[in-house]
Every structure is written in structure tokens, then in C-alpha cells.
């Protein structure tokens, strides 16, 4: 085959001198990545596959002309006109020589004549949009939508797990997403209205990124009027109101405006003016009148929860949010980091915040050792001083507990608070529960921290529930006297039942070990213990794998790892307290 048998356009080879008609292609993947098997209708011997021109690489009118010529292959002007009567030869000539930037209808007709269906045409139409806007200058401070970082545009950071890294969870499709995307048209202004942490900003960001990846994205607090192919970003619109006149000019120029606003902020701005009174929201009332409003519900619909359940199989953060009883899915995902910051980083110069952190820590520690029912106000008052220095205690005001509760029960991002009051009837508070995500974080962070004596005593005197769990926890943590006092709260018959149940469980566990039961879990645990991989065994123990705690404690005792064994005792690992006591008991 001689070199003159082919012609090359922008690095792509085509059979020369013969009319070549590509077959009808469907789907964008066939245009962008599948090699076309062009066949020469005049019997040319070349029959090899030829790669398709990639419209995603088109960013200028010149590149568009080159790609369209490559796309048509050997089709003549006459053949193109025959395939689509809306393509006279003069129009085709202008299109393929670049004398003018083509309008959308011309490009659609040309693509249809080349055999592309509607789906396959989409990346080419996007390429035509980019080429048409190549002469436009980048607005000051704007970035391409496809390169925008979600956090810089107001998307809340998410709760994290050991496996998640710092990226956002997978996006859960919302019921209003289709309507939102349909509204993202030049000259449109879309406002998502909903409470804090309901997923407004994330939904808006995902819609803009999917629909308008090649547009400019500009914060609404910039100077000047946005022009064509620019998205004006107005997250939390009350913070960056745009004059109505500037908004009208931007929309008339072909920009798209998107924003979010809380319902109460929206209502006060659209309320009718009271005659004779100042009207501070006149400008913003006019601005909001230009917007198409979409309401974002505070909780997921059944369909949205089903979609979240599917994604939760691969993302533990979604599973945590779905299982939480504190608030909705999006609220838990967004409020988690704020809860941690509020607990771990109070203003130490503010006695109220110091006391607030103290009662939260007392509640978290109590839940960690088995107090699952609401904690009474008396317990919090008795336990909190154990987490304050003498100086901080002296600085506390007479009403310190009220101030501490105000700090600890303040909802963050409109969602979870560190402590949530639980009712026992109208106007009656039975006690307080810790936020689920904060508990999970604190359980890892304070796993081996011993509970202060005063907190155990407060549990005995002021927490009437969870007696059996607390007594068992005290035993496992090397506090037999505390366990005895807790058991003393039970009626004699109940104490006997508990004792017999524990003895039966011990006998069953011993029999399983003796008979070699436990299967694969037992083999894994034994292997880790033999290799001295205590961290892995500890993870399995905390996750509840059968036998892992026993192998961990036995291994630490065998190697006389006394500090590690003491940490397991404070973490409540079964048998750790007994083994540590035996190892540290003075000899005869």
C-alpha cells in the first residue's frame, strides 16, 4: 500500500480519493472512544479501523473546523446535502472552512448527515458551544466549572471514617435533581430554598458540574456584570446579595445565576412592605422575584433513602448517617466535623464553654462504659467537675450548669447538637443523649481513658438505668467494688438471675474454646496473636469478632505487655482486668 492511499487530518488517517460514509453510530462512547471502520465505497483496498476525532479536545473555532472535517471523512458536499437538505453547499463550505462560527442548528444538521444520533451529538454540541465562546474573557476570580473545588464553593466537609479519606461521600441523587438541571439555561436564575445542612449547596454544585462543565464559575461578590457562559454562584444569598439591576443585566447577557437561602431568610425578604415603616429588603425582594425557587426537604424521601442505601454498601459514612437517629442523612454528614470542633476546641477563656465541654465529656464517657439511656441533669452536675481544673471550677458562675447546657445543646448547622434533651412528657426533660457521630468519634479517641472515680460515683447515685451493663463494664475495667454497688441496686432475685446467666455464658465460651469451635475467625485471631499483631487484634476485638478479645488479652499477658493490658482494662476488654491483676499481684 503506497503512501498516497491516505490523507491525514489533525493526526487522523482517512482513505484518500474515495467517498467514505461512516455507519450510523449511537451513544457518546462510540463517538469518543470506539474506532470507526470506515469502508471505501469505491473499492479502495484499505479496510482498517480509524480512530474517531474527539470533540472533548475542541476548545476553539479552528479546532472545531479540523474535527468536523475529520468527522465527515470522505463525504462530499453533495453527499452531505443529500443526507440533510438543510445543508446547502455554501453553508457546508462556511462550516468546514471556518469562515463563520456555525449556529447550533447547522451543527445538528451536519452531525445528522454524518450519521450521529441525538446522544452521540451531545459532545459535539458542547464542543460547538466552547468554540463559540472561545473569544470571551475569563471573569475576574472565576474558574472553570469542571475544575472547581466543592469546599471553596460552600459544600460542607463531611464526617470521616478511617477508610474515607478527605473526599466527599458519593452524591445521592435527589428527587428534584431533574427539574433543577432543566432550569439551568442561559438567562435563568435558580434558588434552592431549605434549612441548614439539607444538601442544598451539594445538589447545586453537582447539577452545575454535570450540566455546565465548560462554563465559568464566579462568586456573586465579584465586581462587574457576568457575561455569557458564566455561572453566578450565590450560595447563602443573604451573605452576598446582588443588586437586582446587575442580576437583570447578567441574565440578559446569557449568564446563569444559582443560589441557596434558608426559608426564614427568604420569607423575611419577600414579605410585603409595611406602610410607613423602613423597607430594608426592597432591593432583595426585587431580586428574589427573578428566581425560580426549588424547595429542598429537611429529610430524605423513601426513594432518596433507597438510593442512599445502595451507595452505603461502599461508604461507611453513608451507613453512619442512615443509621443515626439524631437528624437527617445530610445533616449528620455535614454536622459531624462541627460537633467534634465544638467538643474539642472550646474557648478556654470562657467558663461557660469550659463547663459545656466538661458535661459533654462526662456524657460521652458514661455512654462509652454502658450508659445508653438518657443521662440525668443531676448526673451531669455531679460528673462535670471531674473534667475541670481547680482554676476552671473556681471561675464557674453560680448558674454554670445552665450555661454549660446552653453550649452543649446548641444545634450545629441546623442539625445535631453535642447533647440532645429527651422528653418525658410535655415540658419535662428526662435526660440528655450524646450525638451518635460524636459518640463514635469519642469512643475511638478515649478508648483507653479511665473514667474518673467521681464519674463512676455519679453513675451509681444519679443514673438509675443500664445497671447490668454498667456493672459488667465496671468489672471488666477492674472496679469490682463499683460493680458490687451497682448490683446492689437490683432485687435479690434479679441478682441471682444475672449470676447464673453469666456462669452459663462462661461455661459455653470455655466449651467452644476446648472443642476448637470458632471456624475462620478463630484461625485469624490465633494467627494474629502468634505474630504479635496487637493492633489488628484490637480492631477485631472492637468490631466484635468472636474470640478476638480473648486472643488479644492472652497474647498481651503472655508477653507481659502490662501497659497495653492496662489500656485494654480501661477500654473494658473482657478478662483484661483479671489478667492484669494476676500479673501485678505481689508474690508470696
Secondary structure, 3 states (H helix, E strand, C coil): CCHHHEEEECCEEEECCCCECCCCECCHHHHHCCCECCCECCCCCCCCCECCCCHHHCCCHHHHHHHHHHHHCCCCHHHHHHHCCCCCHHHHHHHHHCCCCCCHHHHHHHHHHCCECHHHHHHHHHHHHHHHCCCCCCCCCCEEHHHCCHHHHCCCCCCCCCCCCCCCCCCCCCCCHHHHHHHCCCCCEEEEECCCCCCHHHHHHHHHHHHCCCCEEEECCCCCCCCCCEEEEECCHHHCCCCHHHHHHHHHCCCEEEEEECHHHHHHHHCCCCCCCCCCCHHHHHHHCCCEEEECCCCCCHHHHHHHHHHHCCCHHHHHHHHCCCCCHHHHHHHHHHHHHHHHCCCCCCHHHHHHHHHHHHHHHHHHCCCCCCECHHHHHHHHHHHCCHHHHHHCCCCHHHHHHHHHCCCCCCCCCCEEEEECCCCCEEEEEECHHHHHHHHHHCCCCCCCHHHHHHHHHHCCCCHHHHHHHHHHCCCHHHHHHHHCCCCHHHHHHHHHHHHHHHHHHHHHHHCCCCHHHHHHHHHHHHHCCHHHHHHHHHCCCCCHHHHHHHHHHHCCCHHHHHHHHHHCCCCHHHHHHHHHCCCC
